[in-house]
Amino acid sequence: MANISVRFYSNCLRRFTTFNMYLPNDIREEEPNESEYANRPIKTLFLLHGYTGDADNWVPWYLADKYNFAVVIPNGENAFWLDGISTGHAFCKFVGEELMDYVRRVFGLAKTKEDTYIMGMSMGGFGALHTALYYPDKFGTATALSPALIVHEVASLKEGEGNGIANYEYFRECFGDLTKVLESRNNPETLIKDIKAEGKDCPKIYMACGTDDFLIENNRDFHKFLESEGIEHVYAEEKGDHNMEFWDKYLRIFIPKMFE
């Protein structure tokens, strides 16, 4: 699998930024790819890292090679993959518009909704759900592993408070006016309702969370919300914590379903 790092100027972020790409296009003569997926057009997975992470900390290359999909991994800082309130923090627009258009134009990938996927874990899991629901015409599938679905908790914060991870000012920068966040388009629940109201097709959704994960109740609540709205989705939970051991297990479970 070939890998490259691209540095380019982002108008959304008002600075140069980088993203990594992994391409299943280098074939060894002594180890030909005999997978049934090898000869079909390459699909594309946008992969979003978690809080404190970056584009180098998580790459399912062993699955990308087998199932013949490219992996695009942007750097999202700690911005929750949302369009923050200050200049240069438009991370949702960066992924769903600017980076998507760049990858299409330069590499000829992610041309259709059906060939375009997004996945993340923790903060990146939230970002994967939110970005796909914000741009339902561009992403066919969203997979969220232990997504940080903390909008309701964030909405209850008052100035001077925090939650042990970050302070009020951080969440306000990411989510905007916290007194209005539940009704805003920074809330995935609002996006689901908008998709239904506009008569659009919702991206396929895969979710998993460990029962020992501190985010398990948030995930259960969102699962129940999707059920109440009649949104088809796959939800799984089993013993496990907020760690790579659990996420790697569900990578191996979900990716074959996503790319079969």
C-alpha positions in Angstrom: 0.0 0.0 0.0 1.4 3.4 -1.1 1.3 6.3 1.3 1.7 10.0 0.8 1.5 13.2 2.9 0.0 16.2 1.2 0.6 19.8 2.4 -1.8 22.4 0.9 -3.4 25.7 1.7 -6.8 25.5 3.3 -9.2 28.4 2.9 -11.4 27.0 5.6 -8.5 26.9 8.1 -6.7 30.0 6.8 -3.4 28.2 6.8 -1.4 25.4 5.3 -2.4 22.0 6.6 -1.6 18.4 5.8 -3.4 15.2 5.3 -2.2 11.6 4.8 -3.4 9.2 2.1 -3.0 5.5 1.8 -3.6 4.0 -1.7 -3.9 0.3 -2.5 -2.3 0.7 -5.9 1.2 -0.8 -5.5 1.1 -4.5 -6.3 4.0 -6.8 -5.6 4.7 -9.4 -8.2 5.5 -12.0 -5.6 2.3 -11.2 -3.6 -0.5 -10.4 -6.0 -3.8 -9.2 -4.5 -6.2 -12.0 -5.3 -9.1 -10.5 -3.3 -12.4 -10.4 -5.1 -12.4 -6.6 -4.5 -9.0 -6.0 -6.2 -10.3 -5.2 -9.7 -13.2 -3.0 -8.8 -12.9 0.8 -8.8 -11.2 2.2 -5.6 -13.6 3.4 -2.9 -12.6 6.1 -0.4 -12.7 6.3 3.4 -12.2 9.6 5.2 -10.8 8.7 8.6 -11.1 11.1 11.5 -8.9 10.9 14.6 -9.9 11.5 18.2 -9.2 14.1 20.8 -5.5 14.8 21.2 -4.8 12.7 18.1 -3.6 13.5 14.6 -3.4 12.0 11.1 -0.7 9.5 12.1 -2.2 7.7 14.9 -4.7 5.2 13.3 -4.5 3.6 9.9 -6.4 0.3 9.0 -4.1 -0.3 6.1 -4.3 -4.1 6.3 -8.1 -3.8 5.6 -7.8 -1.1 3.0 -5.5 -3.3 0.9 -7.8 -6.3 1.1 -11.0 -4.4 0.3 -9.4 -2.0 -2.1 -10.2 1.4 -0.7 -8.1 4.6 -0.3 -7.8 6.2 3.1 -7.8 10.0 3.5 -6.8 11.1 7.0 -6.9 14.9 7.8 -5.6 16.7 10.8 -8.5 18.1 12.8 -6.7 19.3 15.9 -9.1 19.2 18.9 -11.9 20.9 17.2 -14.5 18.2 17.3 -14.7 18.3 13.5 -17.1 21.3 13.7 -17.1 24.7 12.3 -15.9 26.7 15.3 -16.9 30.3 16.0 -13.5 31.9 15.3 -11.8 32.4 11.9 -9.8 29.5 10.6 -11.7 26.8 12.6 -14.2 25.6 9.9 -13.3 21.9 10.2 -16.7 20.4 9.2 -16.6 22.5 6.0 -13.0 21.6 5.5 -13.7 17.8 5.4 -17.1 17.9 3.7 -16.3 20.5 1.1 -12.7 21.6 0.7 -10.9 18.4 1.3 -13.5 16.4 -0.5 -13.3 18.6 -3.6 -9.5 18.5 -3.5 -9.4 14.7 -3.4 -11.9 14.5 -6.2 -10.0 17.0 -8.4 -6.5 15.9 -7.8 -6.8 12.1 -7.2 -10.1 11.3 -9.0 -11.5 9.7 -5.8 -14.7 9.9 -3.9 -16.7 10.9 -7.0 -20.0 9.5 -5.8 -21.8 9.2 -2.5 -21.9 5.4 -2.9 -18.1 5.3 -3.1 -17.4 7.6 -0.2 -17.3 6.6 3.4 -16.4 8.3 6.7 -15.2 6.8 10.0 -13.9 7.9 13.3 -13.4 7.0 16.9 -14.3 9.0 20.0 -14.2 12.7 18.9 -13.6 11.4 15.4 -16.7 9.2 15.8 -18.8 12.2 16.6 -17.2 14.0 13.6 -17.9 11.1 11.3 -21.6 11.1 12.2 -21.9 14.8 12.1 -20.1 15.4 8.9 -22.0 12.6 7.0 -25.3 13.9 8.3 -24.4 17.5 7.5 -23.5 16.4 3.9 -25.8 13.5 3.3 -25.5 13.9 -0.5 -21.7 13.3 -0.3 -21.3 10.4 2.1 -22.9 7.0 1.7 -21.8 5.5 5.0 -20.7 6.8 8.4 -19.1 4.5 11.0 -18.6 5.7 14.6 -16.6 3.8 17.2 -17.3 5.0 20.7 -18.5 8.4 19.3 -18.3 11.3 21.8 -22.0 12.2 21.5 -21.8 14.7 24.3 -24.0 17.5 22.9 -26.6 17.2 25.7 -23.8 17.4 28.4 -22.2 20.3 26.6 -25.6 22.1 26.5 -25.8 22.1 30.3 -22.4 23.7 30.9 -22.2 27.2 32.4 -19.4 29.7 32.1 -16.6 28.8 34.4 -17.4 25.1 34.3 -15.8 22.1 32.5 -16.1 18.3 32.4 -12.7 17.1 33.2 -11.7 17.0 29.5 -12.0 20.6 28.6 -13.4 23.9 29.9 -16.5 25.9 29.0 -14.5 28.2 26.6 -13.3 25.2 24.6 -16.8 23.8 24.1 -18.2 27.2 23.2 -15.5 27.6 20.5 -16.3 24.2 19.0 -20.1 24.1 19.4 -21.0 27.8 19.5 -23.7 29.2 21.8 -24.2 26.4 24.3 -27.6 27.6 25.2 -28.7 27.0 21.6 -26.6 24.0 20.7 -29.4 21.4 21.0 -31.4 23.2 18.3 -28.3 23.9 16.2 -26.8 22.0 13.2 -23.9 21.1 15.5 -26.3 18.5 17.0 -26.5 15.3 15.0 -30.1 14.9 16.2 -31.0 18.2 14.5 -29.4 17.0 11.3 -31.4 13.7 11.3 -34.6 15.7 11.6 -33.5 18.0 8.8 -32.7 15.1 6.5 -36.2 13.7 7.2 -37.9 17.0 6.6 -36.1 17.5 3.3 -36.9 14.0 2.1 -33.2 13.1 1.7 -31.7 9.6 2.1 -29.8 9.2 5.3 -26.2 7.8 5.1 -25.9 4.2 6.4 -24.8 4.3 10.0 -22.7 1.8 11.9 -22.0 2.4 15.6 -20.3 0.4 18.4 -19.4 1.2 22.0 -18.0 -0.9 24.8 -20.1 -1.4 27.9 -17.2 -0.2 30.1 -16.7 3.0 28.1 -17.5 6.3 29.8 -19.5 7.2 26.7 -21.8 4.1 26.7 -24.9 6.0 28.0 -24.5 8.7 25.4 -24.3 6.0 22.7 -27.3 4.2 24.0 -29.3 7.4 24.0 -28.4 8.2 20.4 -29.2 4.6 19.4 -32.7 5.1 21.0 -33.1 8.4 19.2 -32.3 6.8 15.8 -34.9 4.1 16.6 -37.5 6.7 17.5 -36.9 8.5 14.3 -37.1 5.3 12.2 -33.5 5.6 11.0 -32.1 2.2 10.0 -28.7 1.7 11.5 -26.4 -1.0 13.0 -25.7 -0.6 16.7 -23.4 -2.9 18.7 -22.2 -3.0 22.2 -20.3 -5.5 24.2 -17.7 -5.6 27.0 -14.9 -3.2 26.2 -13.5 0.1 27.0 -12.5 3.4 25.3 -9.4 2.0 23.7 -7.8 0.7 20.5 -8.4 -2.9 21.4 -12.1 -2.4 21.1 -11.9 -0.2 18.1 -9.7 -2.5 16.2 -12.1 -5.4 16.9 -15.0 -3.4 15.4 -12.9 -2.2 12.4 -12.6 -5.9 11.5 -16.3 -6.4 12.0 -17.7 -3.3 10.3 -15.3 -2.8 7.3 -16.3 -6.1 5.6 -19.9 -5.1 6.0 -19.3 -1.6 4.7 -17.2 -2.6 1.7 -18.7 -6.0 0.7 
